[in-house]
Amino acid sequence: MKNNFEVHEKLVKWQYISEFFEADRKQTVKLAHKVTPKHIDLPPFANMRVRFAAQVLSHSVAAGICTHVAFGAMSSDAAFAAEFIDTVDALFDCFNAGSFCGLKP
C-alpha cells in the first residue's frame, strides 16, 4: 500500500484504488459494493486477510476504475492499474479453481 511498483515499465499505484474507493463510496449505486473503508485503510497491526485482498483486487474494482477513467473522473494512468487488478483476479480464480471447467474462463 505504501509503495508503488512497476510492471512492464508501467506504474501501479495504490492511490488509484483509494481514489476509486473514495469516489465510489459517495455513489448511491456502488460499482464495488464489497469494498469498505477497512479494505483501504487497514489499521496498524491488523490482520490482513486474503478475503480483503481478493475483494480489493477483483474484477468489480477493475471495471469500476475503467469506468471512472472512461468518463474522465480518473487519470488515464489508472487504466493500467485496472488491467493489473483484473490479471490478479484471474490468477486468484486459477489458484482457487477445483477443475478445468468452471464458471469463469
NUSE-821714 format. One record per atom (N, C-alpha, C, O): x, y, z; residue number from 1; residue in one letter; chain. Coordinates in Angstrom, 1 decimal, decimal comma. Last residue first. Example, Ala and Ser with C-alpha at 12.3 -4.5 7.8 and 13.67 -1.06 7.14 Angstrom:
// NUSE-821714
<<12,8 -2,2 7,1> 2 'S' 'A'>
<<13,7 -1,1 7,1> 2 'S' 'A'>
<<12,9 0,0 7,9> 2 'S' 'A'>
<<13,4 1,1 8,0> 2 'S' 'A'>
<<13,2 -5,7 7,8> 1 'A' 'A'>
<<12,3 -4,5 7,8> 1 'A' 'A'>
<<13,2 -3,3 7,8> 1 'A' 'A'>
<<14,2 -3,3 8,5> 1 'A' 'A'>
***
This chain:
// NUSE-821714
<<-13,9 -18,4 -17,3> 105 'P' 'A'>
<<-12,8 -19,0 -18,1> 105 'P' 'A'>
<<-11,4 -18,6 -17,6> 105 'P' 'A'>
<<-10,4 -19,0 -18,2> 105 'P' 'A'>
<<-16,0 -19,2 -14,6> 104 'K' 'A'>
<<-15,1 -18,2 -15,2> 104 'K' 'A'>
<<-14,0 -18,8 -16,0> 104 'K' 'A'>
<<-13,3 -19,7 -15,6> 104 'K' 'A'>
<<-17,0 -21,7 -14,0> 103 'L' 'A'>
<<-17,9 -20,6 -14,4> 103 'L' 'A'>
<<-17,2 -19,5 -15,1> 103 'L' 'A'>
<<-17,7 -18,9 -16,1> 103 'L' 'A'>
<<-14,9 -24,4 -15,4> 102 'G' 'A'>
<<-15,6 -23,6 -14,3> 102 'G' 'A'>
<<-16,5 -22,5 -14,9> 102 'G' 'A'>
<<-16,6 -22,4 -16,1> 102 'G' 'A'>
<<-12,9 -27,0 -15,9> 101 'C' 'A'>
<<-14,1 -26,4 -16,4> 101 'C' 'A'>
<<-14,8 -25,7 -15,3> 101 'C' 'A'>
<<-15,3 -26,3 -14,3> 101 'C' 'A'>
<<-10,9 -28,0 -14,3> 100 'F' 'A'>
<<-10,5 -27,2 -15,5> 100 'F' 'A'>
<<-11,7 -26,5 -16,2> 100 'F' 'A'>
<<-11,6 -25,5 -16,9> 100 'F' 'A'>
<<-11,5 -27,4 -10,8> 99 'S' 'A'>
<<-11,5 -28,2 -12,0> 99 'S' 'A'>
<<-11,1 -27,3 -13,2> 99 'S' 'A'>
<<-11,0 -26,1 -13,1> 99 'S' 'A'>
<<-11,3 -25,6 -8,8> 98 'G' 'A'>
<<-11,3 -27,0 -8,4> 98 'G' 'A'>
<<-11,3 -27,9 -9,6> 98 'G' 'A'>
<<-11,0 -29,1 -9,4> 98 'G' 'A'>
<<-9,4 -22,6 -8,5> 97 'A' 'A'>
<<-10,2 -23,5 -9,3> 97 'A' 'A'>
<<-10,1 -24,9 -8,8> 97 'A' 'A'>
<<-9,1 -25,4 -8,5> 97 'A' 'A'>
<<-7,7 -20,9 -7,2> 96 'N' 'A'>
<<-8,9 -21,4 -6,4> 96 'N' 'A'>
<<-9,7 -22,4 -7,2> 96 'N' 'A'>
<<-10,7 -22,9 -6,7> 96 'N' 'A'>
<<-6,0 -20,1 -9,2> 95 'F' 'A'>
<<-5,4 -20,8 -8,0> 95 'F' 'A'>
<<-6,5 -21,4 -7,2> 95 'F' 'A'>
<<-6,3 -22,4 -6,5> 95 'F' 'A'>
<<-7,7 -18,8 -11,0> 94 'C' 'A'>
<<-6,9 -20,0 -11,4> 94 'C' 'A'>
<<-6,5 -20,8 -10,2> 94 'C' 'A'>
<<-6,6 -22,0 -10,1> 94 'C' 'A'>
<<-8,6 -16,7 -9,4> 93 'D' 'A'>
<<-9,5 -17,6 -9,9> 93 'D' 'A'>
<<-8,8 -18,9 -10,3> 93 'D' 'A'>
<<-9,3 -20,0 -10,1> 93 'D' 'A'>
<<-6,2 -15,3 -9,1> 92 'F' 'A'>
<<-6,9 -15,8 -7,9> 92 'F' 'A'>
<<-7,9 -16,9 -8,3> 92 'F' 'A'>
<<-8,0 -17,9 -7,7> 92 'F' 'A'>
<<-5,7 -14,6 -11,8> 91 'L' 'A'>
<<-4,8 -15,5 -11,1> 91 'L' 'A'>
<<-5,5 -16,1 -9,8> 91 'L' 'A'>
<<-5,3 -17,3 -9,6> 91 'L' 'A'>
<<-7,8 -12,8 -12,1> 90 'A' 'A'>
<<-7,8 -14,0 -12,9> 90 'A' 'A'>
<<-6,9 -15,1 -12,3> 90 'A' 'A'>
<<-7,1 -16,3 -12,3> 90 'A' 'A'>
<<-7,0 -10,8 -10,4> 89 'D' 'A'>
<<-8,3 -11,5 -10,2> 89 'D' 'A'>
<<-8,3 -12,8 -10,9> 89 'D' 'A'>
<<-8,8 -13,8 -10,4> 89 'D' 'A'>
<<-4,7 -10,0 -11,7> 88 'V' 'A'>
<<-4,5 -10,6 -10,4> 88 'V' 'A'>
<<-5,8 -11,4 -10,0> 88 'V' 'A'>
<<-5,8 -12,5 -9,5> 88 'V' 'A'>
<<-5,9 -8,9 -14,0> 87 'T' 'A'>
<<-5,0 -10,0 -14,1> 87 'T' 'A'>
<<-4,8 -10,8 -12,8> 87 'T' 'A'>
<<-4,8 -12,0 -12,8> 87 'T' 'A'>
<<-7,3 -6,8 -12,8> 86 'D' 'A'>
<<-8,0 -7,8 -13,5> 86 'D' 'A'>
<<-7,2 -9,1 -13,7> 86 'D' 'A'>
<<-7,7 -10,2 -13,6> 86 'D' 'A'>
<<-5,1 -5,2 -11,9> 85 'I' 'A'>
<<-6,1 -5,8 -10,9> 85 'I' 'A'>
<<-6,9 -6,9 -11,6> 85 'I' 'A'>
<<-7,1 -8,0 -10,9> 85 'I' 'A'>
<<-4,0 -4,5 -14,4> 84 'F' 'A'>
<<-3,2 -5,3 -13,5> 84 'F' 'A'>
<<-4,1 -6,0 -12,4> 84 'F' 'A'>
<<-4,0 -7,2 -12,1> 84 'F' 'A'>
<<-6,1 -2,9 -15,4> 83 'E' 'A'>
<<-5,6 -4,1 -16,1> 83 'E' 'A'>
<<-4,9 -5,0 -15,2> 83 'E' 'A'>
<<-5,1 -6,3 -15,3> 83 'E' 'A'>
<<-6,0 -0,9 -13,4> 82 'A' 'A'>
<<-7,2 -1,7 -13,6> 82 'A' 'A'>
<<-6,9 -3,0 -14,3> 82 'A' 'A'>
<<-7,4 -4,1 -14,0> 82 'A' 'A'>
<<-3,5 0,2 -14,0> 81 'A' 'A'>
<<-3,7 -0,4 -12,7> 81 'A' 'A'>
<<-5,0 -1,3 -12,7> 81 'A' 'A'>
<<-5,0 -2,4 -12,1> 81 'A' 'A'>
<<-4,0 1,2 -16,5> 80 'F' 'A'>
<<-3,1 0,1 -16,4> 80 'F' 'A'>
<<-3,2 -0,6 -15,0> 80 'F' 'A'>
<<-3,1 -1,8 -14,9> 80 'F' 'A'>
<<-5,7 3,3 -15,9> 79 'A' 'A'>
<<-6,2 2,2 -16,7> 79 'A' 'A'>
<<-5,3 1,0 -16,6> 79 'A' 'A'>
<<-5,8 -0,2 -16,6> 79 'A' 'A'>
<<-4,5 5,4 -14,6> 78 'A' 'A'>
<<-5,2 4,4 -13,7> 78 'A' 'A'>
<<-5,7 3,2 -14,5> 78 'A' 'A'>
<<-5,9 2,1 -14,0> 78 'A' 'A'>
<<-3,8 7,2 -16,5> 77 'D' 'A'>
<<-2,8 6,3 -16,0> 77 'D' 'A'>
<<-3,4 5,2 -15,1> 77 'D' 'A'>
<<-2,7 4,1 -15,0> 77 'D' 'A'>
<<-6,0 8,8 -16,9> 76 'S' 'A'>
<<-5,8 7,7 -17,8> 76 'S' 'A'>
<<-4,7 6,7 -17,4> 76 'S' 'A'>
<<-4,7 5,6 -17,8> 76 'S' 'A'>
<<-7,5 9,7 -13,8> 75 'S' 'A'>
<<-6,4 9,8 -14,8> 75 'S' 'A'>
<<-6,4 8,6 -15,7> 75 'S' 'A'>
<<-6,7 7,5 -15,2> 75 'S' 'A'>
<<-11,1 9,9 -13,5> 74 'M' 'A'>
<<-9,8 9,5 -13,0> 74 'M' 'A'>
<<-8,8 9,6 -14,2> 74 'M' 'A'>
<<-9,2 9,7 -15,3> 74 'M' 'A'>
<<-13,3 10,8 -14,9> 73 'A' 'A'>
<<-13,3 11,0 -13,4> 73 'A' 'A'>
<<-11,9 10,7 -12,8> 73 'A' 'A'>
<<-11,6 11,1 -11,7> 73 'A' 'A'>
<<-13,7 10,2 -17,5> 72 'G' 'A'>
<<-12,8 11,3 -17,2> 72 'G' 'A'>
<<-12,7 11,6 -15,7> 72 'G' 'A'>
<<-12,2 12,7 -15,4> 72 'G' 'A'>
<<-15,0 7,9 -18,2> 71 'F' 'A'>
<<-15,8 9,1 -18,0> 71 'F' 'A'>
<<-15,0 10,3 -17,6> 71 'F' 'A'>
<<-15,6 11,4 -17,4> 71 'F' 'A'>
<<-12,9 6,1 -18,2> 70 'A' 'A'>
<<-13,7 6,3 -19,4> 70 'A' 'A'>
<<-14,5 7,6 -19,4> 70 'A' 'A'>
<<-14,6 8,3 -20,4> 70 'A' 'A'>
<<-12,2 6,0 -15,5> 69 'V' 'A'>
<<-11,2 6,5 -16,5> 69 'V' 'A'>
<<-12,0 6,9 -17,8> 69 'V' 'A'>
<<-11,7 8,0 -18,4> 69 'V' 'A'>
<<-14,5 4,8 -14,4> 68 'H' 'A'>
<<-14,1 6,2 -14,0> 68 'H' 'A'>
<<-13,1 6,8 -15,0> 68 'H' 'A'>
<<-13,2 8,0 -15,2> 68 'H' 'A'>
<<-14,3 2,3 -15,7> 67 'T' 'A'>
<<-15,5 3,2 -15,9> 67 'T' 'A'>
<<-15,2 4,6 -15,5> 67 'T' 'A'>
<<-15,5 5,6 -16,3> 67 'T' 'A'>
<<-11,9 1,3 -14,6> 66 'C' 'A'>
<<-12,0 1,6 -16,1> 66 'C' 'A'>
<<-13,2 2,5 -16,4> 66 'C' 'A'>
<<-13,1 3,3 -17,3> 66 'C' 'A'>
<<-12,7 1,1 -11,9> 65 'I' 'A'>
<<-11,7 2,1 -12,3> 65 'I' 'A'>
<<-11,7 2,4 -13,8> 65 'I' 'A'>
<<-11,6 3,5 -14,2> 65 'I' 'A'>
<<-14,7 -0,9 -12,3> 64 'G' 'A'>
<<-15,1 0,4 -11,7> 64 'G' 'A'>
<<-14,0 1,5 -12,1> 64 'G' 'A'>
<<-14,3 2,6 -12,5> 64 'G' 'A'>
<<-13,2 -3,0 -13,1> 63 'A' 'A'>
<<-14,2 -2,5 -14,0> 63 'A' 'A'>
<<-14,6 -1,1 -13,6> 63 'A' 'A'>
<<-14,9 -0,2 -14,4> 63 'A' 'A'>
<<-11,6 -3,4 -10,8> 62 'A' 'A'>
<<-11,0 -3,1 -12,1> 62 'A' 'A'>
<<-12,0 -2,5 -13,1> 62 'A' 'A'>
<<-11,7 -1,5 -13,8> 62 'A' 'A'>
<<-13,7 -4,0 -9,0> 61 'V' 'A'>
<<-12,8 -2,8 -8,8> 61 'V' 'A'>
<<-12,2 -2,4 -10,1> 61 'V' 'A'>
<<-12,1 -1,3 -10,4> 61 'V' 'A'>
<<-14,7 -6,4 -10,2> 60 'S' 'A'>
<<-15,6 -5,2 -10,0> 60 'S' 'A'>
<<-14,8 -3,9 -9,7> 60 'S' 'A'>
<<-15,2 -2,9 -10,2> 60 'S' 'A'>
<<-12,5 -8,2 -10,1> 59 'H' 'A'>
<<-13,0 -7,7 -11,4> 59 'H' 'A'>
<<-13,9 -6,4 -11,2> 59 'H' 'A'>
<<-13,8 -5,5 -12,0> 59 'H' 'A'>
<<-10,3 -7,3 -7,3> 58 'S' 'A'>
<<-11,4 -8,0 -8,0> 58 'S' 'A'>
<<-11,7 -7,4 -9,3> 58 'S' 'A'>
<<-11,4 -6,3 -9,6> 58 'S' 'A'>
<<-8,7 -6,6 -5,1> 57 'L' 'A'>
<<-8,1 -7,0 -6,4> 57 'L' 'A'>
<<-9,1 -7,8 -7,1> 57 'L' 'A'>
<<-8,8 -8,9 -7,5> 57 'L' 'A'>
<<-10,5 -6,5 -2,9> 56 'V' 'A'>
<<-9,9 -5,2 -3,5> 56 'V' 'A'>
<<-9,4 -5,5 -4,9> 56 'V' 'A'>
<<-9,5 -4,7 -5,8> 56 'V' 'A'>
<<-11,1 -9,1 -2,5> 55 'Q' 'A'>
<<-12,2 -8,2 -2,8> 55 'Q' 'A'>
<<-11,7 -6,9 -3,3> 55 'Q' 'A'>
<<-12,3 -6,3 -4,2> 55 'Q' 'A'>
<<-8,6 -10,2 -2,0> 54 'A' 'A'>
<<-9,4 -10,7 -3,1> 54 'A' 'A'>
<<-10,5 -9,8 -3,5> 54 'A' 'A'>
<<-10,8 -9,6 -4,7> 54 'A' 'A'>
<<-7,9 -8,9 0,4> 53 'A' 'A'>
<<-7,1 -8,7 -0,9> 53 'A' 'A'>
<<-7,9 -9,1 -2,1> 53 'A' 'A'>
<<-7,8 -8,4 -3,1> 53 'A' 'A'>
<<-9,9 -9,9 2,1> 52 'F' 'A'>
<<-9,8 -8,5 1,8> 52 'F' 'A'>
<<-9,0 -8,2 0,5> 52 'F' 'A'>
<<-9,4 -7,4 -0,3> 52 'F' 'A'>
<<-9,2 -12,6 2,0> 51 'R' 'A'>
<<-10,5 -12,2 1,6> 51 'R' 'A'>
<<-10,5 -10,7 1,2> 51 'R' 'A'>
<<-11,1 -10,3 0,2> 51 'R' 'A'>
<<-6,8 -12,7 3,3> 50 'V' 'A'>
<<-6,8 -13,0 1,9> 50 'V' 'A'>
<<-8,2 -12,5 1,3> 50 'V' 'A'>
<<-8,2 -12,0 0,1> 50 'V' 'A'>
<<-6,3 -10,1 5,7> 49 'R' 'A'>
<<-6,9 -11,4 5,3> 49 'R' 'A'>
<<-6,9 -11,5 3,8> 49 'R' 'A'>
<<-7,0 -10,5 3,0> 49 'R' 'A'>
<<-4,2 -8,9 7,9> 48 'M' 'A'>
<<-4,6 -8,8 6,6> 48 'M' 'A'>
<<-5,1 -10,1 6,1> 48 'M' 'A'>
<<-4,4 -11,1 6,2> 48 'M' 'A'>
<<-4,8 -7,8 11,2> 47 'N' 'A'>
<<-4,6 -9,0 10,3> 47 'N' 'A'>
<<-5,0 -8,7 8,9> 47 'N' 'A'>
<<-6,2 -8,3 8,7> 47 'N' 'A'>
<<-3,2 -4,8 12,2> 46 'A' 'A'>
<<-4,4 -5,6 11,9> 46 'A' 'A'>
<<-4,0 -6,8 11,1> 46 'A' 'A'>
<<-3,1 -6,7 10,3> 46 'A' 'A'>
<<-1,1 -3,1 12,7> 45 'F' 'A'>
<<-1,1 -4,4 13,3> 45 'F' 'A'>
<<-2,4 -5,2 13,2> 45 'F' 'A'>
<<-2,6 -6,2 13,9> 45 'F' 'A'>
<<-3,1 -0,2 11,9> 44 'P' 'A'>
<<-1,8 -0,8 12,2> 44 'P' 'A'>
<<-1,9 -2,1 13,0> 44 'P' 'A'>
<<-2,8 -2,2 13,8> 44 'P' 'A'>
<<-6,0 -0,8 9,7> 43 'P' 'A'>
<<-5,3 -0,2 10,9> 43 'P' 'A'>
<<-4,0 -0,9 11,2> 43 'P' 'A'>
<<-3,8 -2,0 10,7> 43 'P' 'A'>
<<-6,3 -0,1 6,3> 42 'L' 'A'>
<<-6,1 -1,2 7,3> 42 'L' 'A'>
<<-5,4 -0,6 8,5> 42 'L' 'A'>
<<-4,3 0,0 8,4> 42 'L' 'A'>
<<-8,0 1,4 4,3> 41 'D' 'A'>
<<-7,2 1,9 5,4> 41 'D' 'A'>
<<-7,1 0,9 6,5> 41 'D' 'A'>
<<-7,7 1,0 7,6> 41 'D' 'A'>
<<-9,4 -0,4 2,6> 40 'I' 'A'>
<<-8,5 0,7 2,1> 40 'I' 'A'>
<<-7,5 1,2 3,1> 40 'I' 'A'>
<<-6,3 1,3 2,9> 40 'I' 'A'>
<<-10,9 -2,1 4,1> 39 'H' 'A'>
<<-10,1 -2,6 3,0> 39 'H' 'A'>
<<-9,0 -1,6 2,6> 39 'H' 'A'>
<<-7,9 -2,0 2,2> 39 'H' 'A'>
<<-12,3 -0,3 5,7> 38 'K' 'A'>
<<-11,3 -1,2 6,3> 38 'K' 'A'>
<<-10,4 -1,9 5,3> 38 'K' 'A'>
<<-9,2 -2,2 5,6> 38 'K' 'A'>
<<-14,2 0,8 4,0> 37 'P' 'A'>
<<-13,0 1,6 4,5> 37 'P' 'A'>
<<-11,9 0,8 5,1> 37 'P' 'A'>
<<-10,7 1,1 5,0> 37 'P' 'A'>
<<-14,9 -1,9 1,7> 36 'T' 'A'>
<<-15,2 -1,0 2,8> 36 'T' 'A'>
<<-14,0 -0,2 3,1> 36 'T' 'A'>
<<-12,9 -0,4 2,7> 36 'T' 'A'>
<<-16,2 -3,5 -1,1> 35 'V' 'A'>
<<-15,1 -2,8 -0,6> 35 'V' 'A'>
<<-15,5 -1,8 0,5> 35 'V' 'A'>
<<-16,4 -0,9 0,2> 35 'V' 'A'>
<<-18,6 -4,5 -2,2> 34 'K' 'A'>
<<-18,0 -5,2 -1,1> 34 'K' 'A'>
<<-16,8 -4,5 -0,4> 34 'K' 'A'>
<<-16,4 -4,9 0,7> 34 'K' 'A'>
<<-19,3 -2,9 -4,3> 33 'H' 'A'>
<<-20,1 -2,8 -3,1> 33 'H' 'A'>
<<-19,5 -3,5 -1,9> 33 'H' 'A'>
<<-19,8 -3,2 -0,7> 33 'H' 'A'>
<<-18,3 -1,2 -6,6> 32 'A' 'A'>
<<-17,6 -2,2 -5,8> 32 'A' 'A'>
<<-18,2 -2,2 -4,4> 32 'A' 'A'>
<<-17,6 -1,7 -3,5> 32 'A' 'A'>
<<-20,2 0,6 -7,6> 31 'L' 'A'>
<<-19,6 -0,4 -8,5> 31 'L' 'A'>
<<-18,9 -1,5 -7,8> 31 'L' 'A'>
<<-18,8 -2,6 -8,3> 31 'L' 'A'>
<<-23,2 1,5 -6,0> 30 'K' 'A'>
<<-21,8 1,3 -5,9> 30 'K' 'A'>
<<-21,3 0,3 -7,0> 30 'K' 'A'>
<<-22,0 -0,7 -7,2> 30 'K' 'A'>
<<-25,5 3,9 -6,0> 29 'V' 'A'>
<<-25,3 2,6 -6,5> 29 'V' 'A'>
<<-23,8 2,4 -6,7> 29 'V' 'A'>
<<-23,2 3,1 -7,5> 29 'V' 'A'>
<<-24,8 6,4 -4,8> 28 'T' 'A'>
<<-25,9 5,6 -4,3> 28 'T' 'A'>
<<-25,8 4,1 -4,7> 28 'T' 'A'>
<<-26,0 3,2 -3,9> 28 'T' 'A'>
<<-21,4 7,3 -4,1> 27 'Q' 'A'>
<<-22,5 7,0 -5,0> 27 'Q' 'A'>
<<-23,6 6,2 -4,3> 27 'Q' 'A'>
<<-23,3 5,4 -3,4> 27 'Q' 'A'>
<<-19,3 7,5 -2,4> 26 'K' 'A'>
<<-20,3 8,6 -2,4> 26 'K' 'A'>
<<-21,5 8,4 -3,3> 26 'K' 'A'>
<<-22,5 9,1 -3,2> 26 'K' 'A'>
<<-17,7 5,4 -2,9> 25 'R' 'A'>
<<-18,4 5,3 -1,7> 25 'R' 'A'>
<<-19,5 6,5 -1,6> 25 'R' 'A'>
<<-20,4 6,4 -0,8> 25 'R' 'A'>
<<-16,4 6,1 -5,3> 24 'D' 'A'>
<<-17,5 5,1 -5,3> 24 'D' 'A'>
<<-18,3 5,1 -4,1> 24 'D' 'A'>
<<-19,5 4,9 -4,1> 24 'D' 'A'>
<<-14,4 7,9 -4,5> 23 'A' 'A'>
<<-15,4 8,3 -5,4> 23 'A' 'A'>
<<-16,6 7,4 -5,4> 23 'A' 'A'>
<<-17,8 7,8 -5,5> 23 'A' 'A'>
<<-12,9 6,2 -2,8> 22 'E' 'A'>
<<-13,5 7,5 -2,3> 22 'E' 'A'>
<<-14,6 8,0 -3,2> 22 'E' 'A'>
<<-15,6 8,5 -2,7> 22 'E' 'A'>
<<-12,2 4,2 -4,6> 21 'F' 'A'>
<<-13,0 3,9 -3,5> 21 'F' 'A'>
<<-13,7 5,1 -2,9> 21 'F' 'A'>
<<-14,9 5,1 -2,6> 21 'F' 'A'>
<<-10,5 5,6 -6,4> 20 'F' 'A'>
<<-11,7 5,0 -6,9> 20 'F' 'A'>
<<-12,7 4,7 -5,7> 20 'F' 'A'>
<<-13,9 5,0 -5,8> 20 'F' 'A'>
<<-8,5 6,3 -4,7> 19 'E' 'A'>
<<-9,2 7,4 -5,3> 19 'E' 'A'>
<<-10,6 6,8 -5,8> 19 'E' 'A'>
<<-11,6 7,4 -5,7> 19 'E' 'A'>
<<-7,5 3,8 -4,0> 18 'S' 'A'>
<<-8,1 4,6 -2,9> 18 'S' 'A'>
<<-8,9 5,7 -3,5> 18 'S' 'A'>
<<-10,0 6,1 -3,0> 18 'S' 'A'>
<<-6,5 2,9 -6,5> 17 'I' 'A'>
<<-7,6 2,2 -5,8> 17 'I' 'A'>
<<-8,3 3,0 -4,8> 17 'I' 'A'>
<<-9,5 3,0 -4,7> 17 'I' 'A'>
<<-4,6 4,9 -7,0> 16 'Y' 'A'>
<<-5,7 4,7 -7,9> 16 'Y' 'A'>
<<-6,9 4,0 -7,3> 16 'Y' 'A'>
<<-8,0 4,3 -7,5> 16 'Y' 'A'>
<<-2,8 4,5 -4,9> 15 'Q' 'A'>
<<-3,5 5,7 -4,9> 15 'Q' 'A'>
<<-4,7 5,6 -5,9> 15 'Q' 'A'>
<<-5,8 6,1 -5,6> 15 'Q' 'A'>
<<-1,3 2,3 -5,4> 14 'W' 'A'>
<<-2,4 2,1 -4,5> 14 'W' 'A'>
<<-3,3 3,3 -4,6> 14 'W' 'A'>
<<-4,5 3,2 -4,3> 14 'W' 'A'>
<<-0,2 2,0 -8,8> 13 'K' 'A'>
<<-0,2 2,8 -7,6> 13 'K' 'A'>
<<-1,4 2,4 -6,7> 13 'K' 'A'>
<<-2,5 2,3 -7,3> 13 'K' 'A'>
<<2,0 0,9 -11,1> 12 'V' 'A'>
<<0,8 0,5 -10,4> 12 'V' 'A'>
<<0,8 1,2 -9,1> 12 'V' 'A'>
<<1,7 1,0 -8,3> 12 'V' 'A'>
<<3,6 2,0 -14,1> 11 'L' 'A'>
<<3,5 2,1 -12,7> 11 'L' 'A'>
<<2,1 1,7 -12,2> 11 'L' 'A'>
<<1,1 2,1 -12,7> 11 'L' 'A'>
<<5,4 0,1 -16,5> 10 'K' 'A'>
<<4,2 1,0 -16,2> 10 'K' 'A'>
<<4,0 0,9 -14,7> 10 'K' 'A'>
<<4,3 -0,1 -14,1> 10 'K' 'A'>
<<7,2 -1,8 -17,3> 9 'E' 'A'>
<<7,6 -0,3 -17,4> 9 'E' 'A'>
<<6,4 0,6 -17,2> 9 'E' 'A'>
<<6,5 1,8 -17,6> 9 'E' 'A'>
<<6,0 -4,1 -16,4> 8 'H' 'A'>
<<6,1 -3,9 -17,8> 8 'H' 'A'>
<<6,4 -2,4 -18,1> 8 'H' 'A'>
<<5,8 -1,8 -19,0> 8 'H' 'A'>
<<5,3 -2,6 -13,4> 7 'V' 'A'>
<<5,1 -3,9 -14,2> 7 'V' 'A'>
<<5,1 -3,5 -15,6> 7 'V' 'A'>
<<4,4 -2,6 -16,1> 7 'V' 'A'>
<<6,4 -1,3 -10,4> 6 'E' 'A'>
<<6,4 -1,2 -11,8> 6 'E' 'A'>
<<6,2 -2,5 -12,4> 6 'E' 'A'>
<<6,9 -3,5 -12,1> 6 'E' 'A'>
<<4,8 0,1 -7,5> 5 'F' 'A'>
<<5,7 -0,8 -8,2> 5 'F' 'A'>
<<5,4 -0,8 -9,7> 5 'F' 'A'>
<<4,4 -0,3 -10,1> 5 'F' 'A'>
<<4,7 2,1 -4,5> 4 'N' 'A'>
<<4,3 1,9 -5,9> 4 'N' 'A'>
<<5,2 0,8 -6,5> 4 'N' 'A'>
<<6,3 0,6 -6,0> 4 'N' 'A'>
<<4,1 1,6 -1,1> 3 'N' 'A'>
<<5,0 1,7 -2,2> 3 'N' 'A'>
<<4,3 1,4 -3,5> 3 'N' 'A'>
<<3,5 0,5 -3,6> 3 'N' 'A'>
<<2,0 1,2 0,7> 2 'K' 'A'>
<<2,8 2,4 0,8> 2 'K' 'A'>
<<3,7 2,6 -0,4> 2 'K' 'A'>
<<4,1 3,8 -0,7> 2 'K' 'A'>
<<0,8 -1,2 0,0> 1 'M' 'A'>
<<0,0 0,0 0,0> 1 'M' 'A'>
<<0,9 1,3 0,0> 1 'M' 'A'>
<<0,5 2,3 -0,6> 1 'M' 'A'>
***
